[in-house]
Amino acid sequence: MNPSASDDYFRFFGIDQQFHIDLPALDLAYLAIQKEVHPDRHSRGSEADQRLAMQMTTLANTALQTLKNPTLRGLYLCKLHGVDAHLETNTAMPAAFLMKQMDWRESLDEHAQNLNSLEALQAEVEQSKKDTLAEIRQAIDSAKNYQRAAELLRGLLFIDKFAVELDDAIDTFN
């Protein structure tokens, strides 16, 4: 295992550095690395070998979780290209996006007792998420516009957060 590849999760797994990734290929790369660095394989090795195996296992797990999650993967790609999304401090969003969020929230409040309405809202939110993911893919993989991708990713975090609240509201019917 090559610890120097750990500065780039994509290189670590031997996959292309892009937003759209082949998830089955990522899983296979992860399993191959886990097989190689699993601490049990190094139980008879030196203390340094055991420590390195544990570090590589931890790195593989962190890298996998980052690359499997589209939001984390997008933020990671932005970071690799010198763009910090400033999630903690930059909450500015386009007016149209904010209006859409307010409409959704209003719908959730008004229709909290109507499962059909909530499911229709859920479909709209899911479509918005798909559209945003497609825009992020285009911004990163085609345009190499990491600043735009960071803006879209901030929006995606809002969409994801709202989707969880909506799912919770729908779950009250079950």
C-alpha positions as a LaTeX table, in Angstrom:
\begin{tabular}{lrrr}
\hline
Residue & $x$ (\AA) & $y$ (\AA) & $z$ (\AA) \\
\hline
Met1 & 0.00 & 0.00 & 0.00 \\
Asn2 & 1.25 & 3.44 & $-0.88$ \\
Pro3 & 0.73 & 5.91 & 1.97 \\
Ser4 & 1.76 & 8.80 & $-0.31$ \\
Ala5 & $-1.53$ & 8.33 & $-2.22$ \\
Ser6 & $-3.38$ & 9.29 & 0.95 \\
Asp7 & $-3.26$ & 12.97 & 0.02 \\
Asp8 & $-5.90$ & 12.23 & $-2.63$ \\
Tyr9 & $-8.72$ & 9.75 & $-1.97$ \\
Phe10 & $-9.24$ & 9.25 & $-5.71$ \\
Arg11 & $-5.60$ & 8.28 & $-6.25$ \\
Phe12 & $-5.77$ & 6.14 & $-3.11$ \\
Phe13 & $-8.48$ & 4.03 & $-4.78$ \\
Gly14 & $-7.04$ & 4.34 & $-8.29$ \\
Ile15 & $-10.12$ & 6.06 & $-9.74$ \\
Asp16 & $-10.48$ & 9.21 & $-11.81$ \\
Gln17 & $-10.77$ & 12.48 & $-9.92$ \\
Gln18 & $-14.27$ & 13.53 & $-10.92$ \\
Phe19 & $-17.73$ & 14.00 & $-9.43$ \\
His20 & $-19.37$ & 11.17 & $-11.37$ \\
Ile21 & $-17.77$ & 7.96 & $-10.20$ \\
Asp22 & $-18.40$ & 4.28 & $-10.77$ \\
Leu23 & $-19.61$ & 3.21 & $-7.31$ \\
Pro24 & $-19.16$ & $-0.56$ & $-7.91$ \\
Ala25 & $-15.55$ & 0.13 & $-9.00$ \\
Leu26 & $-15.05$ & 2.20 & $-5.83$ \\
Asp27 & $-16.39$ & $-0.67$ & $-3.72$ \\
Leu28 & $-14.06$ & $-3.15$ & $-5.45$ \\
Ala29 & $-11.05$ & $-0.86$ & $-4.93$ \\
Tyr30 & $-12.00$ & $-0.47$ & $-1.27$ \\
Leu31 & $-12.29$ & $-4.24$ & $-0.78$ \\
Ala32 & $-8.90$ & $-4.80$ & $-2.44$ \\
Ile33 & $-7.26$ & $-2.24$ & $-0.15$ \\
Gln34 & $-9.01$ & $-3.61$ & 2.94 \\
Lys35 & $-7.81$ & $-7.10$ & 2.07 \\
Glu36 & $-4.24$ & $-5.80$ & 1.76 \\
Val37 & $-4.12$ & $-3.60$ & 4.88 \\
His38 & $-6.51$ & $-5.35$ & 7.25 \\
Pro39 & $-4.87$ & $-5.36$ & 10.70 \\
Asp40 & $-5.35$ & $-9.14$ & 11.03 \\
Arg41 & $-2.97$ & $-9.64$ & 8.09 \\
His42 & $-0.31$ & $-7.72$ & 9.97 \\
Ser43 & $-0.83$ & $-9.18$ & 13.45 \\
Arg44 & 2.57 & $-10.93$ & 13.31 \\
Gly45 & 4.33 & $-7.89$ & 11.85 \\
Ser46 & 6.32 & $-5.28$ & 13.69 \\
Glu47 & 4.57 & $-2.67$ & 15.79 \\
Ala48 & 5.25 & $-0.13$ & 13.02 \\
Asp49 & 3.66 & $-2.44$ & 10.42 \\
Gln50 & 0.62 & $-2.94$ & 12.64 \\
Arg51 & 0.29 & 0.82 & 13.20 \\
Leu52 & 0.58 & 1.52 & 9.45 \\
Ala53 & $-2.05$ & $-1.15$ & 8.70 \\
Met54 & $-4.42$ & 0.43 & 11.20 \\
Gln55 & $-3.80$ & 3.92 & 9.75 \\
Met56 & $-4.40$ & 2.67 & 6.21 \\
Thr57 & $-7.60$ & 0.89 & 7.27 \\
Thr58 & $-8.86$ & 4.08 & 8.89 \\
Leu59 & $-7.89$ & 6.09 & 5.81 \\
Ala60 & $-9.67$ & 3.61 & 3.53 \\
Asn61 & $-12.86$ & 3.86 & 5.60 \\
Thr62 & $-12.77$ & 7.68 & 5.67 \\
Ala63 & $-12.00$ & 7.89 & 1.96 \\
Leu64 & $-14.81$ & 5.48 & 1.09 \\
Gln65 & $-17.40$ & 7.39 & 3.13 \\
Thr66 & $-16.29$ & 10.67 & 1.56 \\
Leu67 & $-16.39$ & 9.44 & $-2.02$ \\
Lys68 & $-19.65$ & 7.48 & $-1.71$ \\
Asn69 & $-21.60$ & 10.50 & $-0.47$ \\
Pro70 & $-22.22$ & 12.93 & $-3.37$ \\
Thr71 & $-22.21$ & 16.02 & $-1.13$ \\
Leu72 & $-19.01$ & 15.05 & 0.66 \\
Arg73 & $-17.42$ & 14.00 & $-2.66$ \\
Gly74 & $-18.27$ & 17.36 & $-4.22$ \\
Leu75 & $-16.95$ & 19.32 & $-1.25$ \\
Tyr76 & $-13.79$ & 17.20 & $-1.28$ \\
Leu77 & $-13.23$ & 17.87 & $-5.00$ \\
Cys78 & $-13.69$ & 21.59 & $-4.43$ \\
Lys79 & $-11.17$ & 21.46 & $-1.58$ \\
Leu80 & $-8.67$ & 19.55 & $-3.75$ \\
His81 & $-8.92$ & 22.40 & $-6.26$ \\
Gly82 & $-8.45$ & 25.15 & $-3.70$ \\
Val83 & $-12.10$ & 26.12 & $-3.22$ \\
Asp84 & $-13.45$ & 26.16 & 0.31 \\
Ala85 & $-17.25$ & 26.13 & 0.39 \\
His86 & $-17.17$ & 28.11 & 3.68 \\
Leu87 & $-20.16$ & 26.14 & 4.92 \\
Glu88 & $-19.95$ & 27.64 & 8.41 \\
Thr89 & $-19.83$ & 31.27 & 7.32 \\
Asn90 & $-21.30$ & 31.51 & 3.82 \\
Thr91 & $-25.03$ & 30.94 & 3.90 \\
Ala92 & $-25.81$ & 33.36 & 1.06 \\
Met93 & $-28.06$ & 31.73 & $-1.52$ \\
Pro94 & $-29.72$ & 33.03 & $-4.68$ \\
Ala95 & $-33.12$ & 34.63 & $-4.08$ \\
Ala96 & $-34.93$ & 32.08 & $-6.26$ \\
Phe97 & $-33.45$ & 29.23 & $-4.24$ \\
Leu98 & $-34.46$ & 30.88 & $-0.96$ \\
Met99 & $-38.00$ & 31.40 & $-2.25$ \\
Lys100 & $-38.21$ & 27.72 & $-3.21$ \\
Gln101 & $-37.05$ & 26.75 & 0.29 \\
Met102 & $-39.68$ & 29.02 & 1.85 \\
Asp103 & $-42.38$ & 27.52 & $-0.42$ \\
Trp104 & $-41.37$ & 24.01 & 0.60 \\
Arg105 & $-41.37$ & 24.88 & 4.27 \\
Glu106 & $-44.81$ & 26.49 & 3.95 \\
Ser107 & $-46.11$ & 23.38 & 2.14 \\
Leu108 & $-44.70$ & 21.16 & 4.85 \\
Asp109 & $-46.39$ & 23.21 & 7.56 \\
Glu110 & $-49.72$ & 23.52 & 5.71 \\
His111 & $-49.94$ & 19.87 & 4.65 \\
Ala112 & $-48.43$ & 18.13 & 7.67 \\
Gln113 & $-51.63$ & 16.09 & 8.06 \\
Asn114 & $-52.01$ & 15.16 & 4.37 \\
Leu115 & $-49.86$ & 12.20 & 3.32 \\
Asn116 & $-50.60$ & 12.62 & $-0.41$ \\
Ser117 & $-49.50$ & 16.24 & $-0.34$ \\
Leu118 & $-46.36$ & 15.39 & 1.59 \\
Glu119 & $-45.50$ & 12.62 & $-0.88$ \\
Ala120 & $-46.00$ & 15.04 & $-3.79$ \\
Leu121 & $-43.69$ & 17.51 & $-2.04$ \\
Gln122 & $-41.20$ & 14.70 & $-1.48$ \\
Ala123 & $-41.18$ & 13.95 & $-5.22$ \\
Glu124 & $-40.55$ & 17.63 & $-5.97$ \\
Val125 & $-37.69$ & 17.79 & $-3.45$ \\
Glu126 & $-36.15$ & 14.59 & $-4.85$ \\
Gln127 & $-36.32$ & 16.02 & $-8.38$ \\
Ser128 & $-34.69$ & 19.23 & $-7.16$ \\
Lys129 & $-31.92$ & 17.16 & $-5.58$ \\
Lys130 & $-31.39$ & 15.21 & $-8.83$ \\
Asp131 & $-31.29$ & 18.44 & $-10.82$ \\
Thr132 & $-28.80$ & 19.97 & $-8.39$ \\
Leu133 & $-26.58$ & 16.87 & $-8.51$ \\
Ala134 & $-26.62$ & 17.06 & $-12.32$ \\
Glu135 & $-25.60$ & 20.74 & $-12.15$ \\
Ile136 & $-22.80$ & 19.88 & $-9.71$ \\
Arg137 & $-21.59$ & 17.12 & $-12.03$ \\
Gln138 & $-21.57$ & 19.57 & $-14.94$ \\
Ala139 & $-19.81$ & 22.27 & $-12.91$ \\
Ile140 & $-17.07$ & 19.91 & $-11.75$ \\
Asp141 & $-16.62$ & 17.32 & $-14.49$ \\
Ser142 & $-17.26$ & 19.49 & $-17.55$ \\
Ala143 & $-16.70$ & 23.14 & $-16.66$ \\
Lys144 & $-14.11$ & 22.63 & $-13.88$ \\
Asn145 & $-15.94$ & 25.50 & $-12.13$ \\
Tyr146 & $-15.35$ & 24.61 & $-8.50$ \\
Gln147 & $-16.64$ & 27.97 & $-7.24$ \\
Arg148 & $-20.03$ & 27.27 & $-8.86$ \\
Ala149 & $-19.94$ & 23.71 & $-7.56$ \\
Ala150 & $-19.38$ & 25.00 & $-4.02$ \\
Glu151 & $-22.45$ & 27.25 & $-4.33$ \\
Leu152 & $-24.53$ & 24.35 & $-5.60$ \\
Leu153 & $-23.25$ & 22.10 & $-2.81$ \\
Arg154 & $-24.32$ & 24.64 & $-0.19$ \\
Gly155 & $-27.78$ & 24.50 & $-1.76$ \\
Leu156 & $-27.70$ & 20.71 & $-1.77$ \\
Leu157 & $-27.06$ & 20.73 & 1.98 \\
Phe158 & $-30.24$ & 22.79 & 2.44 \\
Ile159 & $-32.18$ & 20.39 & 0.21 \\
Asp160 & $-30.86$ & 17.36 & 2.11 \\
Lys161 & $-31.72$ & 18.89 & 5.47 \\
Phe162 & $-35.25$ & 19.69 & 4.33 \\
Ala163 & $-35.63$ & 16.19 & 2.85 \\
Val164 & $-34.85$ & 14.67 & 6.27 \\
Glu165 & $-37.52$ & 16.85 & 7.92 \\
Leu166 & $-39.98$ & 15.87 & 5.20 \\
Asp167 & $-39.15$ & 12.17 & 5.62 \\
Asp168 & $-39.75$ & 12.54 & 9.37 \\
Ala169 & $-43.15$ & 14.12 & 8.72 \\
Ile170 & $-44.09$ & 11.29 & 6.35 \\
Asp171 & $-42.88$ & 8.68 & 8.84 \\
Thr172 & $-45.49$ & 9.90 & 11.34 \\
Phe173 & $-48.11$ & 8.27 & 9.09 \\
Asn174 & $-46.52$ & 4.81 & 9.43 \\
\hline
\end{tabular}
